Amino acid sequence: MKSIHMKEHFEKIYRQREEKEEELGKYSGQEWGRPKENKWSWGETYYHLYLFNDEMVSSIK
C-alpha cells in the first residue's frame, strides 16, 4: 500500500526542482562569474560542496 504522505512529499520535491531550474535558468552561462572580487561564484560553491560530499562519502566507507 502506498502512503499518501510519501506521494505528497515527492510531489513537493518535484515542484521545488522545477522552481530551482527556472530560477537558475536566468543565470545560464554565468555559473562561474563571481558576483564580487572575494566571493565565490555559485558554480565554485556547488563544485566545492560536491568535492566535500565526495570526501565525506569516501571517509565513511
N, CA, C and O atoms as a DFTB+ gen file, in Angstrom:
244 C
 N C O
     1  1       0.845      -1.187       0.000
     2  2       0.000       0.000       0.000
     3  2       0.887       1.246       0.000
     4  3       1.842       1.337       0.772
     5  1       0.567       2.193      -0.861
     6  2       1.357       3.410      -0.949
     7  2       0.815       4.458       0.018
     8  3      -0.396       4.601       0.189
     9  1       1.711       5.165       0.626
    10  2       1.339       6.198       1.573
    11  2       1.049       7.503       0.843
    12  3       1.814       7.917      -0.029
    13  1      -0.048       8.143       1.199
    14  2      -0.394       9.442       0.612
    15  2       0.651      10.487       1.012
    16  3       0.908      11.438       0.273
    17  1       1.240      10.299       2.178
    18  2       2.250      11.248       2.651
    19  2       3.511      11.196       1.781
    20  3       4.109      12.230       1.484
    21  1       3.898      10.012       1.386
    22  2       5.073       9.881       0.518
    23  2       4.792      10.502      -0.849
    24  3       5.654      11.165      -1.426
    25  1       3.594      10.283      -1.357
    26  2       3.218      10.872      -2.645
    27  2       3.308      12.392      -2.567
    28  3       3.868      13.030      -3.458
    29  1       2.761      12.968      -1.509
    30  2       2.803      14.426      -1.322
    31  2       4.246      14.912      -1.195
    32  3       4.607      15.959      -1.732
    33  1       5.059      14.148      -0.486
    34  2       6.465      14.520      -0.298
    35  2       7.192      14.569      -1.645
    36  3       7.907      15.531      -1.928
    37  1       7.014      13.547      -2.465
    38  2       7.687      13.526      -3.762
    39  2       7.150      14.598      -4.696
    40  3       7.914      15.165      -5.477
    41  1       5.868      14.887      -4.636
    42  2       5.315      15.971      -5.449
    43  2       5.955      17.308      -5.063
    44  3       6.249      18.138      -5.923
    45  1       6.164      17.500      -3.761
    46  2       6.806      18.724      -3.279
    47  2       8.242      18.811      -3.799
    48  3       8.680      19.871      -4.245
    49  1       8.967      17.702      -3.742
    50  2      10.344      17.674      -4.241
    51  2      10.380      18.026      -5.729
    52  3      11.228      18.806      -6.161
    53  1       9.467      17.456      -6.508
    54  2       9.435      17.729      -7.945
    55  2       9.115      19.193      -8.219
    56  3       9.704      19.795      -9.117
    57  1       8.182      19.779      -7.451
    58  2       7.867      21.213      -7.611
    59  2       9.088      22.073      -7.289
    60  3       9.402      23.014      -8.018
    61  1       9.773      21.745      -6.198
    62  2      10.955      22.508      -5.808
    63  2      12.046      22.408      -6.864
    64  3      12.730      23.393      -7.142
    65  1      12.214      21.240      -7.448
    66  2      13.213      21.044      -8.502
    67  2      12.890      21.920      -9.712
    68  3      13.778      22.554     -10.281
    69  1      11.625      21.951     -10.097
    70  2      11.221      22.778     -11.233
    71  2      11.453      24.258     -10.952
    72  3      11.933      24.989     -11.818
    73  1      11.116      24.700      -9.745
    74  2      11.320      26.100      -9.362
    75  2      12.801      26.460      -9.383
    76  3      13.184      27.531      -9.853
    77  1      13.628      25.553      -8.868
    78  2      15.078      25.799      -8.847
    79  2      15.615      25.904     -10.268
    80  3      16.408      26.798     -10.564
    81  1      15.195      25.006     -11.144
    82  2      15.671      25.031     -12.529
    83  2      15.244      26.304     -13.240
    84  3      16.014      26.863     -14.021
    85  1      14.024      26.771     -12.979
    86  2      13.559      28.028     -13.570
    87  2      14.420      29.198     -13.088
    88  3      14.833      30.048     -13.877
    89  1      14.679      29.225     -11.794
    90  2      15.466      30.321     -11.216
    91  2      16.902      30.306     -11.737
    92  3      17.431      31.348     -12.123
    93  1      17.531      29.139     -11.750
    94  2      18.909      29.043     -12.212
    95  2      19.016      29.287     -13.718
    96  3      20.063      29.713     -14.204
    97  1      17.947      29.020     -14.449
    98  2      17.950      29.253     -15.889
    99  2      18.207      30.709     -16.242
   100  3      18.732      31.009     -17.315
   101  1      17.842      31.607     -15.351
   102  2      18.081      33.037     -15.569
   103  2      19.578      33.358     -15.617
   104  3      19.984      34.368     -16.192
   105  1      20.375      32.510     -15.022
   106  2      21.816      32.755     -14.906
   107  2      22.639      31.834     -15.798
   108  3      23.844      31.683     -15.599
   109  1      22.001      31.234     -16.760
   110  2      22.703      30.320     -17.665
   111  2      23.867      31.027     -18.338
   112  3      23.719      32.119     -18.887
   113  1      25.035      30.381     -18.286
   114  2      26.241      30.972     -18.864
   115  2      27.010      31.855     -17.898
   116  3      28.100      32.329     -18.218
   117  1      26.452      32.076     -16.723
   118  2      27.103      32.933     -15.731
   119  2      27.519      32.155     -14.485
   120  3      27.813      32.744     -13.445
   121  1      27.539      30.831     -14.599
   122  2      27.779      29.978     -13.443
   123  2      29.113      30.243     -12.746
   124  3      29.228      30.085     -11.531
   125  1      30.110      30.644     -13.518
   126  2      31.455      30.819     -12.959
   127  2      31.828      32.281     -12.760
   128  3      32.952      32.587     -12.362
   129  1      30.901      33.176     -13.031
   130  2      31.168      34.607     -12.816
   131  2      31.012      34.964     -11.353
   132  3      29.973      34.703     -10.747
   133  1      32.028      35.550     -10.799
   134  2      31.982      35.928      -9.388
   135  2      31.187      37.224      -9.216
   136  3      31.388      38.181      -9.964
   137  1      30.289      37.253      -8.236
   138  2      29.485      38.461      -8.018
   139  2      30.312      39.622      -7.470
   140  3      30.020      40.786      -7.746
   141  1      31.334      39.301      -6.701
   142  2      32.264      40.292      -6.150
   143  2      33.652      39.674      -6.159
   144  3      33.800      38.457      -6.274
   145  1      34.658      40.512      -6.038
   146  2      36.039      40.038      -6.142
   147  2      36.368      38.903      -5.187
   148  3      37.003      37.929      -5.593
   149  1      35.961      39.001      -3.951
   150  2      36.320      37.990      -2.954
   151  2      35.201      37.000      -2.651
   152  3      35.230      36.337      -1.614
   153  1      34.229      36.891      -3.530
   154  2      33.113      35.971      -3.337
   155  2      33.134      34.898      -4.419
   156  3      33.409      35.185      -5.585
   157  1      32.846      33.671      -4.030
   158  2      32.802      32.580      -4.995
   159  2      31.561      32.693      -5.871
   160  3      30.531      33.221      -5.452
   161  1      31.679      32.194      -7.079
   162  2      30.509      32.061      -7.944
   163  2      29.682      30.892      -7.427
   164  3      30.154      30.105      -6.606
   165  1      28.440      30.781      -7.912
   166  2      27.658      29.635      -7.435
   167  2      28.192      28.344      -8.037
   168  3      28.005      27.278      -7.450
   169  1      28.843      28.405      -9.171
   170  2      29.473      27.221      -9.747
   171  2      30.608      26.715      -8.866
   172  3      30.741      25.513      -8.632
   173  1      31.422      27.645      -8.382
   174  2      32.518      27.265      -7.474
   175  2      31.973      26.707      -6.162
   176  3      32.498      25.728      -5.632
   177  1      30.924      27.331      -5.643
   178  2      30.317      26.868      -4.399
   179  2      29.770      25.457      -4.568
   180  3      30.008      24.583      -3.734
   181  1      29.041      25.246      -5.646
   182  2      28.468      23.925      -5.912
   183  2      29.568      22.877      -6.067
   184  3      29.458      21.776      -5.528
   185  1      30.626      23.215      -6.802
   186  2      31.715      22.278      -7.032
   187  2      32.416      21.909      -5.725
   188  3      32.751      20.745      -5.510
   189  1      32.637      22.887      -4.860
   190  2      33.284      22.604      -3.581
   191  2      32.383      21.748      -2.685
   192  3      32.878      20.873      -1.973
   193  1      31.076      21.986      -2.710
   194  2      30.158      21.138      -1.954
   195  2      30.170      19.708      -2.493
   196  3      30.098      18.744      -1.730
   197  1      30.260      19.586      -3.809
   198  2      30.353      18.264      -4.434
   199  2      31.624      17.544      -3.957
   200  3      31.569      16.370      -3.590
   201  1      32.756      18.240      -3.964
   202  2      34.015      17.640      -3.524
   203  2      33.961      17.263      -2.049
   204  3      34.440      16.201      -1.652
   205  1      33.377      18.138      -1.246
   206  2      33.246      17.869       0.185
   207  2      32.398      16.622       0.409
   208  3      32.762      15.755       1.203
   209  1      31.274      16.530      -0.287
   210  2      30.395      15.378      -0.156
   211  2      31.111      14.102      -0.580
   212  3      31.001      13.075       0.089
   213  1      31.835      14.162      -1.679
   214  2      32.578      13.002      -2.166
   215  2      33.607      12.553      -1.127
   216  3      33.780      11.358      -0.892
   217  1      34.273      13.503      -0.521
   218  2      35.277      13.213       0.508
   219  2      34.620      12.573       1.732
   220  3      35.166      11.632       2.309
   221  1      33.455      13.078       2.126
   222  2      32.753      12.526       3.284
   223  2      32.288      11.094       3.014
   224  3      32.412      10.227       3.879
   225  1      31.763      10.849       1.839
   226  2      31.298       9.504       1.497
   227  2      32.480       8.543       1.473
   228  3      32.372       7.412       1.946
   229  1      33.598       8.985       0.928
   230  2      34.795       8.136       0.871
   231  2      35.317       7.806       2.269
   232  3      35.798       6.699       2.507
   233  1      35.224       8.757       3.186
   234  2      35.743       8.520       4.538
   235  2      34.849       7.583       5.346
   236  3      35.305       6.980       6.317
   237  1      33.590       7.454       4.959
   238  2      32.667       6.577       5.677
   239  2      32.870       5.124       5.274
   240  3      32.647       4.215       6.074
   241  1      33.288       4.908       4.043
   242  2      33.460       3.526       3.536
   243  2      34.551       2.776       4.247
   244  3      34.808       1.614       3.932
